[in-house]
Amino acid sequence: MPRPFFLTVFGLGLLSCQVFAAPPLNLAILDDEAEPSCDVTFSLSTASPTGSLHLEFDRQNDTNFYALDFANGTAKFSRVQQGQPQVLGTAPIVLAKTNQVVVQRRPFGMSLLLNGETALRAFDATWIQGTVGTRTTGTWKIENARVQPVERIRFDDDFTRAGDGGDLDWKPDTGKWILSAASEQVSARNADMSANPFAFGVDPGAGLAMTTAGRKFWNDYDARAAVRGNSKGTVGLAANVQDAKNYIAFTMSANANDKDGDRTLVLVKGGKQTVLAQAKGGYAPRQWMQLGIRTSPGYVEGLIDGVPVLKAQTSAFGQGGVAMLAKGAPALWDDVNVRSYDYLRATLAPAGAWGGSNWNFKNGEAVGSAPNAMLTTGRPDWNDYRVQVSTPWTATASGSVLAGWRDSKNFSLIRWAGNSTALPYKNKIEAVQVQNGMPKVVATSPYGSPVATKRLDLDAENGVFSLGYDGRARVAMPLTSAGKLGLRATTAGTRFSDPVIFFPPPPDPPKVASKFVNDGFMLGWASSLGEWPATPDKEGLQFWNTSEIFGGWTLAFPWRARWRGKLEVALFADRGNFNSGLTLRGEVAPAGQTIEWTLARDTQLLKTATTKISDLPGAESEDEGAILTLAYSSGLLSLRSTKGVVFSMPVDAPKGNAMGLRAIGFRVRTAGLQLWSANRDDFTFADAPTNFYAPSGSWSVFSRWPCYGDWSFFGGTGRQPQLWTKRTYSGDIVAEYYAHPQMDLPKEPGYSHPGDLNVSLCGDGQNPASGYSFVVSGHDNTRTQIFRDGKLVADNASDAAWFHDTINHNTAWHRSWVYVRAEARKATKNGQNGVLVSLTVNNELLGQFFDPKPLERWDKGGRVCFWTLDSTLMLARAKVEAQQMGALATPANLRDTTPPILATTGNPNALRISPISENNETSALVGQSNGVWRVQNEIAGGPFAVSLNQSPQKITDKTRLSFDWRSSPDTKTDVYVRTGDDWHLIELGGQQRPDAKTPSLGKMTREAEADGWAKMTFDLGSALKGVTSIDEIRIGALHGDAYRWQGFSGNNIGAWYELKGLELG
């Protein structure tokens, strides 16, 4: 991908057009042919103020080069072309006696770092490599000069290694840092048999813990890391790290005083902190998130789960490594990724990045002074970039943007005009293709509601040029060539401001442990053979991707020069019906020199194109071959090779959501196919689960078969484990996943709870019973069910609806994974529109329900929840595909983030209420004030249990339990008494099915009511005749239908009750 350049200046002074004499040629040459990306570093001694420095770089000859000059308290970047100098930027500088100087040269620009501060920036790409040389005058002296080539940054650390990372290994500065195995069974010996074997743990102790990695010359990068704070404290990710006292960091806190935590961008210089930007919003303890920090020229940003949340201007340091920080509480870190990221704010200014005439500039805004005034930037080979720019969007506003600019007669243009303009396209957005000076409108869209200003999103990627705003593309057109980017004034007064241009790194394919890929029982989810399973047809094999494809997508596939025959791709098809949508065919011509491409719908030919095989780099390779890219976005389909666009065109896409592929005359390896879908989340759980939150259950990586602990996978265990997506999904939705219970018993049978591999769609993010819920082989492995908002709508107790021979000696069960596919998709039945809700298990349809009144969250957005019941759910891989993808967000009312419901004051009664802790989870929130106890449910469902006594209590035949009680209308609890190992039930709420393990002693008596309080009593001694002491009394939801613990007719989150006058006597 061509890298960008700019012709603007980021400095501390004003631009100047002064001319200086050509420099003498007696340079001290540092490098005869420096790389396009390099750092020139040296120490500059200035014994007296009288002197000068002259540095030439990208020097072509005596009359063509760039220069950096220090003289008279000023630094200056210049371009000398054909002997004619042009000042690119100046800035005042203050020199010490000894100065550390770094000149960063990149294909898109140049920066001066002076004594650890960015002093001057300029952007130009007339030349991108050449000779480097220096000269000084007076008493000034250069020492330790070197030219260091700089490569694109790609640093990954999931902490699965044996310490052979060289100087990229993490170097602890403070705190106790230790490699943490996912479970006791995981070690370096079996790391390749684990989904995610290691993380990096820290105990900060009393101060700030810090560990660093990376190169000192890293600059302009995007760093991400997964982190989980175990309790309330502070975590952070730092960039441009010089040492433990000099860096920039993005931190998040979860405050111990239960107030909202903070998110902060902070500059630490010489150990002193300066807040650059700050906002409310802390992290949720015990939940994974992804922290990010991004540096770009003059700016730093903080990101949470990939979403920018803070931005600040700073010129500090300008380069450096990364660091992880923690304070106040232990934390766990994983999956550190650092990438070069060209994210450039090309300021609109005179002689800046944007070249053109008839524009006025003020405070970073450009105002056109004549119709059709143009500003352009970039290179003729620019492609695959994104732009954001602000412009007025009022009824009288108009403007246009362009891409693929080759000359004034060939480019792609998108223009707009408000309803009160006199332009012929008023109240419209139009996409216009200009070829040989002839414009042609290829797409239109409504202008939309006027507002003062719009932040426009421009994409020039995969052969498509589109304009959008408010998170949605509005109009798109084919982009058939690379070229410059431009802004155009349609009338005098057109305004643009704050343009940002960025080149996002390509996405990485999902990670899978190597041993998983080659295991026969894991092919379905771990290998490309599972993603593209083969089915025979009359001409060979068809490969259908298992995903439902909504929205935009990109398919990368190989081509080899030795192939003879044809390759066909079924697009927008009905699964299994190859010719039901569009068909792209690439066929080698008889001479074997070209590929003839056709796009057809049934027998209708839509497009033809030709590619020379000799123009495909890598086609002769037997490893990967040449890579071609087929992409669909904003209604346009494009085919590209590394040489450019083969074709790009609008298509009327059929309604199918499946993609298939077949080859005739040669064989295609599915390992060479990569499908990215903009509307798909694909989780292999090889990374920390930052896309999820878990309000209950213990979720981590542990052994699926404890008898052979080497194999470990991601899973959750507990009474009511829940794993919710942070993202919301709306419209048609499909969740497909591979799951299995853990083997939890020794030898045969091996499994105490072989079912309940459950999922909910369109959920509220709190209660698995909300939305469409799918119980897979539930109710003690007897049936499969579908629920709508907690109400049963489909029930299947046939032999296919439960798992058979669930013992460890049955290899087909013991080693396999269960493939579950749940979906809710728009449908019509008997002329009525609605949603068809379906469940298939191991490709067999087990339940279906037509909902004529779809849940509101199906249309407006709901979450997906994976859950089980009093068991362990192991997840090997999960995918969620939907028509609309919401943003990632963690709810604010998770366990550990809710403030106390009452201050604990006053004198407690004889019996003291306390929550019950299981697996580090409390069963309820408890508070007491002036003799009134309040108990509130933290989650949907759950046991909602508290204990009423801290030690055994003596009783007699006359002992009576009494308390005053009031509650929310939906509270469903009872009283439980334990004597030895036996539990007894005293019905308070009742309405639960009998439980032989908890025999009933009777019902509480409601004696009187006043001011909303009811006096509840029970003759406990009489009911427990002959018993002289009780060990424990609890109030909660501890018996009955176990699904109430997951919210099915159970206690809702926020359900509460209050007690006072609690007595046992």
N, C-alpha and C positions, 0 to 999 in steps of 0.2 A: 504494500500500500504506500503510495507516495506520501511523504511527510509534508506538513504544511510549512509555509513561511509567511512572514508579515513584514511590512515596511513601516512599522510604527516605532515609537520610542517610549519606554517607561523609564524616566530618569527623574532627577531632582532639580533640573534646571530647564531653561527655555531652549527651543530649537534655534539653530543658527545656520545661516547659509554662507558663512565666511569661507574664503578660499585661502589655502596655504600652499607654500611652495612644495614641489615634489621632494620627498625625503632622499637623503644620500643613500647610495646603494651599498655602503660598507656595513651590512647587517651581520650580526652573529646568528647564523642559521641554526635553528633548533631541530627542525624536521624538514626534510626535502619534500615530503608528500604526506601531510597530515590527513587523517581520516575525516569524513564528513561530520562525524560527531567526535569531539575531542575536548579535553581540558588542557589549557596551557597554564601551568602553575610555576611560580617563582617567588623568591624573597627579594624585596626591593629595599635597599639601604639608602637613606637620604641624609647624609651627614650635614647638609646645609639646605636651605630652601631653594638655593639656586641650582637648577638642574632640570632635566626633562627625561621622559621615557617615551620611546617610540617602538611599538610592536606592530609588525605586519603579519597577517595570516590570510589563508586562502590566496596566497600570492601566486599569480599566474606569470607575471613578468614585471619589468620595471615600471610599467604604467597601468597595471591592473591588479588591485589588491584591496583588502580591508586594512584599516589602521586603528589602533588604540593609542592615544597620546595623553600623557600627563604633563601639564605645564601650567604654572601660575595659578595653582589651586583649582584646576579644572580637569576633568576627564572627558575625553571626546572620542566617540566612534565615528569613523568616516569610511566612505567608499570612494576609491580612486579608480575611475574607468576611463581608459584611453587618455590618461594623464589629467583628467578633469576631476577634482575632488568634490564630494558632496557630503556635508556633515549629516550624519544620521541621528546624532543625539549628544547632548552634553549634560554634565552634572557637576556641581561643586564638590570637591573632596578635601579632606583634611588628612595629611600624611603624618605618620609617626616616623621616628628614626629608622625603625625596622617594620616593614609592612609585608603581609602575606597577600599575594595577588593571585586570583584565579580568573581566567577568561574562559567562559564556557561557550564553545562554538557548537551549534546544532544546525541541522539543515534548514531550520526555519528562523534562526535568530542567533543573537549573541548577548551574553551577560557579563558584567564585571562584578566580581566579588572582591571587596577590599576589607581585609581584616575581619572576615566573617559576616559582612553585611553586603547585601545587593545594592550597589551604588548606581548602576546604570544598565539599561537594557535597550537593545535596538533589534529590528527585524529586517532582514534582507536575505535574498537567496540568489543573487546574481552569480555567485560562485559557491560551491559547497565543499571544495577541498583545494589544497595547494601547499606551498612552502610557508613555514613559520620562521620568523627572524626577529631579533630585537636590537635596539641601540639605545644608549643612554648618553647624556651630556653632563658636564659639571662633575660634582662629587658623587652622583647617583651611581649605584652599582646593583646589578642583578646577580643573584646567586641561586644555586640549586634549581635551575630551570629544567623543566621537562614537559613533554607533550604526551598526554595519556589518552589513547583511544577509549571511547565510551560506547558500550553496547546498550541496546534496549534492555530495560530491567525486566526480568522475569524470575521472581523469587517465590518459592513455595515451601512451606514447612508444615507438615501435619504431625511432626515429632515422631514419625516412624522411621528411624534411622539408627545407625550404630556409631554416631559421633564422628563421621568422616566428612563433615561439611566445611572443613577448613576454617577460614576466618569469617565465614557466614554463620558459624555456630553461635548460639546465644551466649552472651557474656553477662552474667549477673553482676550488677553493681551494688545493689542493696537488697535485703530480704532473702528469704529462703525459697529457692526455686528447685523443683524436683520433677523429673519425668514421672508421670502418673499413668499406670496401666488401667485400662478400662475395667478390668476385673481381676480377681486373683489368678484366674487361669491363663491370662494373657502374659506373654513374655516375648523377648526378642526372637526366641526359637520358633514361635508360631504366629508371629505378627502378620504374615501373609495369609493367615487363615481367619483373620478378624476383619469385620467391617470397618472398624476405626479403633485400632488397638491402644493408642497412646494420646495423652494430652500433657500440657505443661502446667503444673500446679504451683501456687505460690502462697506462702504464709508471710504476710508483710510485717508481722510483729507490731512494734509500737510506731514505726515510721513509714516512709514511702518505700515500696519495693520497686525495683527497676531492673530490667534486663534488656540488652541491646543486641542488634544484628544489622548486617548490611554493610555497604561501602560508603566511605566518606564523601565520594563524588556523586552519589545518587542525587538526582534532582527531578522535579516535575513528575511526580508519580502518585499513584493511587494505592494506598495500603489498607488492607482489610484483615481482621482477625475475629474469630469467634471467642466469646468470653461468657462465663457464668459466675456471677458473684454469689457466693454461698450465703451471705447475709448482708446486712446493711453496711456499706462502706463506699469506696470510690474505686473505679477502674478507669484506665485510660490507654490510648494508643498515641505514640509520639512519632513525629517526623522531623527531618533535618536535624537529627541528633548529633551534637558535637561531643558531648560527654554528659555526665550525670547532672551537671548544673546549667546546661545550655541546650535547649530544644524547644519545639512547639508541640503541644499536645491537645488532643480532644479527650475530655474526661466526662464521666457520668457518675452520679452518686445516688445512693438510696439512703436517705438520712435516717439516723437512729431515732430522731424525735418524731418520726411518723409523718412529717410534712413531706410534700413533694420534693424529690431530689432535683438536682441541677444538672444541666448539660453545659459544658464550658469549653471554649477555645482559649488556651492560655499560652503565653510566651514566658519561658523561663530563661533568664539571662543572668549569668553569674550567681545562680541560685535564687534570684529574686523573681517573683511571679508578677505578671501583668495580664489581667483579663482582657482578651481581645473581643470576645462576644460571649453572651450567656443567655440562657433561657430556662424556664422551668420544665421539668420532666425527667425523672430519674429512672433507673432500671428496676426491674422486678427481681428480687432475690430468687435464686435457684432456677431461673429461667435463662436459657441460652439466647444470646443476641449477637449480631455482627456489628462491631465497631469499625468505622472507617475514617481515614484522614487523607485528604487529597491536597497536594501542593501544585500550584500553577503560578506563572509569572505574576508576582505581586499579591497573591491571594493564598488563603488556606481555608479548607472546608472540613466540617465534621459530618459524618454520615452514620445513620443507624439503620441496619438491615438494608443497606444499599440506597437509602433515601437521604439526600442532603438536608440537614436541619440547621446548620449554623455556617456562616461565612464571615471572614474578616480579611482586611487588607494588612499585609505585613511584608517587609523586605528582609526579615531577619534570616541570617545564616545562608539561605539560598541553596544549600545542599546538605547531605548527611544521611545517616542510616535511620533505622526505625527502632522503637522500644515499646515494651509492654509495661504498664504501671498498675500498681494496686496499693490501696491504703485502707486500713481500718477493718478489713475482713479478708479471709482466704478467698481465692478465686481460681478458676480453672480456665486455661487458654488452649485454643486449638486453631488449626487451619489458617495460618498466616499466609497471605498472598500480597505480593507487591508487583505492580505493573507500571511501566512507563505509560503516561497518559497525557496526550497532547490536548490540553484543555485551556484554550487561549482566549483571553478577552482582548479583542483587537479594537482598541480605543479609536473612535471616530475623531480625527484631529487633522490639522493641516500637515501635509507630507507624511501622513500616517500609513497604516496598512492598506487603506482603501484609496486607490488612485482614481482621480477623475476631476472634472471641472464643473463650475456652476453650483458649488455647494458652499454654505456658510457653516462654521463650526463654533460651538460654544458649550462648555461644560460637558463634553463628551457626546453632544447631540449634533447630528448633521441635518441641515435644512436645505432642501433643494431651492435654488433661486431661478430655475428655468425648467420648462417642461422637458421630460425625457433626459434630464441630467443623470449621469451614470457614475457609480462608484464600484470598482471591481477590486478583487484581491485574489491571491492564490496563484496556482501554476496551471499550465495547460493540461497536466496529467492528474489533476485533483479528482478523486472520487471517494465514495464510502466515508462521508463525513456528515455531521449534524450541526445545525446552527440554531441559536436562539437570538431573537432581536425584538426590541420593543418598538411599537409604532402606534400613533393614534388610530382609533377605530370608531370614530364618530360618524354621524350621518353625512358629514361633509368631507370626510377623509378619503384618501386614495393613495395607492402606492403599488410597487411591484418588486419582486425578487427574481433572480435568475441563477441558473446553474448550467454547467456544460458550455460555458462561454468560450468559443473558439475565435470568433471575430464578430463584428457588428451585424453580420447577416446570418449567423448560425448560433443558436442558443435555445434554451428552454426557459420559459417565463411563466410566472404566476402573478396575476394582477388582481386588484380589488378596488371597489369604489362603493361608498355609502350611497344611500337612497337619495340624498339631497344634492348629489353632484350632477354635472351636466354630461358626464361620460356615457357612452353608449352601453357600457356594461355595468351601470349603476345598480346597486343592491345585489351584486354578484361577486363571486370569486371565480376567475377564469384561469385555466391552464392553457398556455399558447405555445405551440411548437413553431419556431422560426427557422426555416431552411432556405438558404440562398436569398434571404431578404423577404421571403413570403411567409406571413404569419397564418397559422391555422389553429383555431380553437379546438382543443381535443377533450376538454372536460369543464364542467361548471358546477358551482355549488352556491347556495344562498349565502349572502353576506352575514346574516345573523343579527343579533341585537346590538345596537351601538353601545359602546362604553368609551370612557375617556382614553384608555390605553389597552392594547392587547400585547401579551407576550407570545410571539409567534414561534412555532416549532417547525423548522425546515429540515427535511431528511433528503439526502442525495446518496442513496445506498441501493445496491443490488439492482441497478438499472431503473430505479424509480426516483422521481423527484416529487415530494409532497409537501403541502403546507397544512399545519394544524394549529389548534389552540384549545385551551381548556382540556388538555389530555386526550384529544381525539383528532385524527386526520380529517380535513375538510375537503381537500381536492388533491388529486395525484395525476401524474402524467409519466409517459416513458422518458427515460433519460438514456439516450443511445450513445453518448460519448462523454468522456472526461472533459474537464475544462474549468475555467475560473468561476468564482462565485461573485454575484453582484447585487447591488441595491439600485433601484431606479426611481426617480421622482416622476410621477405621471403628470403632475402639475407643480407650479411653483408653490412652495410651502410644505411639500411632503417631508415628513420628519422620521428619522430613525435614531435609536439610541441603544447603548449597552449591548452590542453584538458579542456573542460568545461562539467560538468555533471549536468543535472537539471531534476527535477521531477515536471512538470507543474501541477498546481491545475486543477481538472476537471472543465469543463464549467458549468456555472449555467444556468438553464432553463430560458426562457424569463419570465419576471414579468408581471402579469396582476392584476389589482385591484380586490379585492374579490367580490364586487358587480357586476362587469362586468361578472364574470365567471358564475354567477347564473341567469343572465337576459336572458329571452327567445329570445329577439331580438339580442342578442350579442353572442349566442352560436357558430355561424359560425366562429368567429375569436377569441373569448375569452376563449374557452374551448377545451378540447381534443376531444369532440364530433364533433367540427368543423374541427379540424385537421385530424381526422380519421372518416369521415362520414360513416354511415352504409348503405349498400345496401343489399337487400335480395338475397340469392341464394337457391338452392334446399336443401342444408344441413343446412341452418341457415342464419347467417349474415356475410357479408364480410366487412372489414374496410380498405379503401384505403386512404393512406396519400395523402393530396392534393398537396404536393410538387413534383416538378420534381427533381429527385435525380441525380446529376452529381458528378463524382469523389468519394472520400472516404466518408464513413458514419459509424455511430454507432447506433445500436438499442438496447436499454435496455428494457427488458420485464420481467414480474413476472412469478413465478411458485409456485403453492401451493400444499402441500402434499395431500390434499383431492381430487384433480382433478383426474378424470378418463375420458380418451378419448384422443384426439389429438389436437395439435396446429400446424397450418400450416402458413408459411410466404412465400408470393410470392415475389421473388427478380428479379430485372432487367426485369420487366414485362411490357407489354402494358397495360395501364390503363383499368381495368375492365375484363381483360382476365387472370384469375388466373394462368393458366398453360402455359403461353406464355414465361416464362423465367425459372429461377431456382426455385425449391420449397424445402424449409426446413421443415421437419415434425418431431415433437417430440411427441411420443405416449407412454402412460403409459403401461408398460408390464402387462400381466394378473395378476401377483402376486402383483402388485401395489408398488413394491420396486424400480423399475428403470424406466428411460425414455430412450426409444430407438430412436435415432436420425438417420434420413436419409436425404441426399441431392440428389436431382434428377433433371434431365432435360428431360422433357417429361417422357418416360418410362425408360430412362437410369439412372441407379443408379450410383452416383458419390462417395458417402461417407457414411459410417455408423459409429456410435459411441454410447456409453452407459454411462449414468450418474446415479449414485445411489442417490435417493431422500434424503437419510439420510446424504449425503455429501453436501447438499444445505442448508447452514445456513439461517434461516428465513422462510423455506418452511412451517413450522407449523403455522406461523403467518397469521392471517386473515386480517392484515392491508396491509402491502406491499408485503409479500411473499418473497421468494428467488428471487434475481435479477440475470438474465443471460444477457450476452452481446453478440450480434452478430455484427461483424464489417467487413468492406471491405476497404482495403487500398492497393495501389500499386499492384493490380491484385491478392490479396490474400483475402480469406474469412476465418474468424475464429469465433468460438463459445467458450465462456468462462463462467465459473462460478467463484464464489469467491474462490473456491478451486484450480482453475488453468484452463489450456486450455483443452477444450473437443476435439476440432480438429482445425487444421489450414492447409489450402491447397490453391494452386493456382487454379483459375477458369477462364475459357474462358467466360467472362460475356456477356450475350446477350445484344442487343442494347436498350432494354426497359429502361425507367427511372422512372417507378412507383413501389411502394411497397404496398402490401396488406397483410392482416392478417385475419385468421378466426379460430375459435375454434369449435370443434365438441365434444359434451359430457359435456361441461362446458362453463362458460361464462367468457370472459376476459373484464375487465374494461379498457376503453381507457385511463383513468386517470393514469394507471400504465405503459403506453407506452411513451418512450422518444426517439425521433429520432434526432440525431445531424448529420448534413451534412457539410462536409468541404467546400462545394461549395454553401452554402446558407447563406444569411444574413436575419435575422428575426427581424423585428422591431415592438415592441408593444408600443413604445413611452412612456413607463413607466419610462424610463431614459431620461436624457437630450440628444438631438439629435446630439451626437458627431460624428456620422458617416455621417453627412450631412453638407452642407453649403448652405446658402440662400442669393444669391446676390440681391434679391428684395423681397418685401413683408414683412409683420410682422408675424413671426412664433412663436407660444407659445401655452400654454394650456389654453383654455377658454370654456365657456359654448356653447354647441350645440343648446340648446333651451333656449334663454334668458328668456322666460316666466316661465321656471322652471330651475333655474340656477344651481341646485345641480350637474347635470351631466356635466362633462367637459372633453374635449378630445384635442388632439394635432391638430393644424391646422394653415393655413396661410391665410392672408387677404391682400387686396390692389388692385392696378390697375393691376399688373402683378406678382403675387406671384410665386416664383420658389424655389424648394427644390431639390438640386442636391446631389447625393451620392458622397462622397469623393473617394470611390473605383471605379475602372474601371472594366468592365466585357467584356469578349471576347468569341467568339464561340456561341453555342446555349444559349439563354438567355430567361428567363421567369420572368416577374414581376407580382405578384398578390397582390391585396390590397383591403381593405374595406374602402369605402369613402362615403361622403355625404356632401352636402352644409349645411351651417349654416342657421337656421331659422332666418331671418333678418327683417321680417315685423311682426307687431302685428296682432294677430288673423288671420282670413282668408284673403288672401291666405297663408301668412306666409313666402313665398319664392319669392324673386325678381329675382333670378338667379338660377334655380334648376339644371342646367347642368354644363358642362365643368369640369368634374372630370377626368382630362387629365394626360397623362404620355408620356414620350419620352424614347426610348431605343437607345443605341449606340450614345448618344449625345456627343457634343464636350465640355461639361461642362460650356458653356456660353449661347448657344442659343437653346431653346426648339424646334425650327424648324429644327435643325440639327438632323441627325439620323432618326429613324422611329418614327413618332409622331402619337399619338392616341387621337383624339378629341371625348370625350364620351358625347353624348347628347349636342352637341355644337350649335352655331349659334342660340341663344335664344331658346334652347331646341327643336330643329327641326330635327337634323340629327347627325349621327355618322360617323367619317371619319378617314382615315389613310393617312399620308403623308410620302413621302420619300424625305429627305433632302429639306423640304419645298414645295415639289410639290405633289398635290393631286393624290393619286393612288387608293383609294377606297372610295366610298360615298354611304351611306345607309340612306334613308329618310323614310323607312317603319315604320309602327306603333311600331315595336319592337326596333327601333333605337332612341327613345326618351322616356322620363319619362312622365307618365300619372297621372292625378289627383294629381299634386304636391301641395297639400294644407295640412294645419296642421290637418284638420279633417279626412284625410285619413291615418289611423294608419299604414297601410301597407307601406306607403311612409314615413310618418312623423317619425316613430320610427325605421325603418329598416336601414340597411347599404347596399350599392351597392357593389357587388363583381365584381371586374374588373380583367381580366387576359389578359395581352399582352405578345406576344412572337415572337421571330425571331429565326427560327430553320432551320438547314440545310435540304434541300429537293431536290428532282429531279422531273422535269416535262418535259414530252415529250423527255426524254433522256438527258435533260440539267440540270446540277447541279446549285443550287442557294440557296436562303433562302426563306422559307415560313413565311410570316408575318401575324399574326392572332390576332384578338381581340374578346374576349367573355365577355359578361356582364350578370351577374346573370346566368351563365352557358349556355347562348345562343350565338351562333356564329353570330357576327354582321358585321364582315369585314375580308377580306383575300386578300393577294397580294403576288404573286410569283415574287421575284426579281432575275433575271438571273445574275445580276452583283451586288452582295452584297456590301454594303458600306464598305469602308476600315476599319472603326472602329468596324464593327461586328467581323472582324478577329483579329484586333490588339488592340482592347480595347476602349470602350466608356463608358460614364456615363449614369445613369438613372436620369430622372427629373420628379418630380410630380409638376403639375402646374394647374392653373386656370386663369380666365380672369375677371378682375373687379368684383371679388366675393370672397367668402371664401370657402376654401377646407378643410374639416375635414378628418383626417386620423386616423382610429382606429388601423389598423395593416397593415404592408406591408412586403412582402418577395421578395427577388431577388435571383434567382438561375441561375447559369451559368457554362459552361464548364471550364472556366478559371477565376480565381479571382485575380484581381490586388491588389496592395497595397493601403492603405489609404493615400490620399494626398490632401491638399487644394491648389487650384490654387493661383498663386502669384498676379494676377491682379484683385482682388475683389474690390468692392466699399469700400472705407475707407483706401485702401492700395496703391492707385495710387498716385504718386507724382504730384505736381502742373505742369500743362502743360506750363504755362508761369508765370514768376514773374510779379506781379502787380506793374508796375512802370509807370512813365510818367503821363500826365494829361488826364483823361478820357474825352470823348466827352460830349456834352450836355445831351445825353441820355446814361445811364449807364446800362450795361448788367449784370444781376445777375441770378443765377440758381433759380429754384423753388423747394421748399421743401414740400414734402407730406409724412406724416407718418414717419418723421425723415429720409427721403431719399431725396437726392438732385437729380434733374433731369438731370444734366450734369456737367461736369467739365468746369470751366470758368477761363480764365486768360487774362491779358491785358499787353501789353508792347509797349510803344512808340506809342500809338494810334491805335494799332492793337489788336482786341479782337479775341480770339480763343475759340471755344466751341467744346467739345469732348464728345462723348457718353460713359458713364461708363459701360453700360450693353447692352446686345443684345435686340433690340426692345426698349420699353419704350417710354415715351413722348418726350424725347430729347428736352426739352423745356427750354427757358430762357425768362426773362422779360426784355423789353427794356426801361422801365420807372419806376421810383420809386413813382410817384405821378400823379394825373390827369393832362392832358395837354390840354390847350386851342387850338382850331383850328378854321380856317376860310375856306371859300370855296376854297381858293388858297393854303391851306396847302398841302405840298408835303413830302412824306416819301422817303428818299434816303440813300443808303449806297453802298460802294464797297464790293464785295463778291467774295469769292472763296471757294471751298469745295472739299472733297474727292469724287470720282466718284459715290459712292453708297449712298451719303447723300440724304435723302428724307424728306424735311421739307417745311413748308408753314408759312405765316404770319397770325396772328390772332389779331383782334382788338375788344376790349370790350367797349361797351357803356352801362352803367347801368348793367342790367343782361343779355344783349344780346351780343353774339359773332358773329363776321363777319370774313369771310375768304378772304385773298388776296393770290392767288396762286403763289407760288414760285417754288416748285418742281412739284406740281400738281400730276396727275395720281392717284388720290384717288377717291373713289366713293362719290357722293354727300351726304351731311349730312344736313337734314332739320333743325337741331339745329344750324348749322353754315352756313348760306347762303353766297354765294360767291359775293364779290364786284368786282372781276375781277382779272387780272393777273399783276404781276410786269413786268415792261418794262426793257429789257436789252438794254441800250443805247450805251455802248461802252465797248471794252475789250482791256486791255493792261497789259503785264507781268503777265498773268494768272488771273488778276482781271477783274471782270465785274461790270459796273456801273448799279445798279438796282434802279428804281424809280417807284413811284406810286402816282397819284393825289388823296390823301386821302380825302381832303376837298370836292372835286368834287363828289366823290363816296358817301360821307356821307352828302348829302345836308341837310341843316337845323340843323345839329348837331354842337354844339359849343364847346364841350370838349369830350375827350376820357379818359377812366379810365385806360386802360392798353393795351400795345402792346406786343405780344409774338411771338417768332419764335419756331416752334416745329412740332411734329407729333401728333396733337390733334384731328383729325377727320379721317373719312374713315373706312376701315375695322379694327375692334378692334383687330384682331389677329396680326396686325403689331406690337402691343405693346409687343407681345411675340416673335418677331423676324420673323414672317411669312411675307416676302417681306417688312420688316421694316428696320430700321437702325441697322447696325451691331455694335458690340462693337468696339470702336476705330474710328467710323465714326466722321468726323470733318468738321467744316467750320470756316472761318475767316471773320471778318467785319472790316471796317475802314471808316472814314468819315461819321459816322452815324448821320443823321440830320432829324429833323421834323420841317419844317418851310415853 
